[in-house]
């Protein structure tokens, strides 16, 4: 597993289940899987695979869902924490830093994929 250290803050990825949080948000807003899939420009089966925890949701789609549901990333992460009975964000004060670490990791993954295609 990748470990990132920034100003004495360590981030170690854990296996997180997003499905129940995605279902809770979708059903709470009375949307179908197809409506959310259309909003994210993915197939319904791709979105369904995220809800069933068969595939990991890309961070870019996570961000788009946050905007779509009009909730902050911190609120979205706290929902996932509650559903998983875990703590991802150690405190609200460093939540932004932790989210930035996740974004940096995702950006590095995207850059790597792009460089491999060139």
Secondary structure as UniProt FT lines:
FT   STRAND          3..6
FT   TURN            7..8
FT   STRAND          9..12
FT   HELIX           19..28
FT   TURN            29..30
FT   HELIX           33..40
FT   HELIX           44..51
FT   TURN            52..53
FT   HELIX           59..68
FT   TURN            69..70
FT   HELIX           73..84
FT   TURN            93..94
FT   HELIX           95..117
//
